[in-house]
Amino acid sequence: MPSESVLAQKQQFVADLAEKLKGAAGGVLVDYKGITVEDDTKLRKELREADVEYFVVKNKLLKRACDIAGLEGLDDVLVGTTAIALSKEDIIIAPKILHKKAEDSNGQFSIKKGFVDGQVISKEEVEKYAKLPNKETLLSQLVFMLQSPIQRFAIAISEIAKKNEETA
């Protein structure tokens, strides 16, 4: 039986983790078995620079935090080695970085599942998010799409004005 202080620390950790899960826009659970320390250090640095919190967590503690946070459907992947990446704002960046790492690792590093806005998503859905363009690209595409009709309208008005000048 663990001492009361150890139990209190674990309960506080679970409560803090549950709050992080609730506050995250998205998260990805991975199996990091077989990754070298050097590769793990590089991965952590890349995730930190992208404002993604990444850490190893015990499955039992993560399960309890998920229960508190209302994330259902992760129990089947809470076996073996588990690390979690949490992003507060961008739901695409963590899947993008971790999917690239999984592809480059030859099966030593793999995505288990993820979640977006409190909804659990499958490994395949995490991979679909990873293949989406980043936020800046999506915004520039949106601006271009919004500008295109305005530009066409301006050209049409200009042509009508030219035609009216020629006939006058």
N, C-alpha and C positions, 0 to 999 in steps of 0.2 A: 504494500500500500504506500503510495507516495506521500511525502510529508505535506502538511497544509500549505507551506510556502511554495513548494513546487506546483501543487494543484492550483493555487491562486495565480501563479505565473502563467500556467497553461490556460486557465480560464480567461485571463486578461488578453493573452495572445489570440485566443479564439474570438473574443469580442472585438478586438482591434481588426483582425482579419475579416470578420463579418462586415464591419464598417467599410473597409477597403473594397470589398466585393460589391457592396451596395452603391458605393460612390464611383465605381469604375464604369466607364462607357462600354468597355469590352475587356475580355481576358482570354488567354489561351493557356491550356494545360499541356505540358510536354513531358515526355519520358526522356531523360537526359543520360540514360545509362550508356556508358562507353565513350562519352565525350572527354577529351583530354582537358587538363587544367588550363593549358594555353588557349584552346578553342573556347572554353567556358569564359575565360577572362575577356577575350575579344568580344564574345557575344554579349556579356554583361555591359561592356563599355558601349557597344553599339546601341543596345536597348536604353541605357542610361542617357545617352546623347539624344535619343528620340523621345525622352520623357516617359519611358515605360519602366515601371517597377517590376523587377524580376527577382524571384527568390525560390529556394527549395523549401518545401513544406511537407510535414508528415501527413499521410493520407487521412488518418483518423481525425487530426485537428482540422484539416481542410473540410472533411465531411461535416463536422459539427458547425464550422463557420458557414458552410453552404446551407445547412438546414436553417440557421438563424437568418441568413440573408435571403432565403426563399429561392435559392437556385436548386431546382430539382432536375435530376437526370444525369448527374455526374458520378454517381456511386459506382457504376460499372467500370470506370476508368481509374478509380482511386485504388490502384494496386501498383506494386513495384515502385520505381523511383518517380517522383513527381516534382516538377517545378511549375510555377505559375507566373505569367507575365500579365500585368494589369496596366491599362491605359485609362486615364481619366477623361480624355477628350476624343482622341482619334481612334476609331475602331478598326482602321485598316493597317496602321503601322506595325503593331505587334504581330499579327498574322503574316504580314509581308516579310519581316525580318526572320521570324521563326520558321516559316515555310522554306525560305532560301537556305537556312541552316540545315533543315531536315533533308532537303534535296542534295546538299553538298556532303552530308555525313555518311552516305552509303548504309543507311539503316541503323546507325548508332544513336541517332537523335531523332525522335519522332513526335508528331503532334498527336495528342490524345483526343481532346475536344476543346470547345471554347464556349464563350457566351457573349451576347451583345444585348445591351439594355435589359439585363435581367433574364434573358431567354437563352437557354442552353442550345448550342448548335453543334452539329456533327463535325468530324474531322474534315469531311468533304466540303462542308460549308465554310469552314475556316480557310481551306485552300482556295475557295472561290473569292473570299474577301481578300486573300493575299494577292490575287491576280488583278484586282481592281486598281485603277490608277490612283495615285495619292491625292490628297485633298486639294493641293494647289492646281494640279492638272485638271481635276474635275471642275474646279471653279473657273479656270480659264476656258474650258470647253463650254461651260454654261454661258459665260460672257459672250463668247463668239456666237453661240446659237441665238442669244438675245439680240446681238448687234446685227446679225445677218438680215432679218426682215426690215430693220430700220434703214440699213444701207440700201437695200433694194428699193424701198419706198422713196428714199432721197434721190436715187438715180432716176426712178420713174418720173418724179416731179420735175427734175432737171430736164429730162428729155421732153416732157410736155411743155415746159417753159420755152425751150429752144424751138420746138415746133410752132408754138404760138408766135414767137418773134419772127420766124421765117415767113409765116403767112401774113403777118401784119405789115 
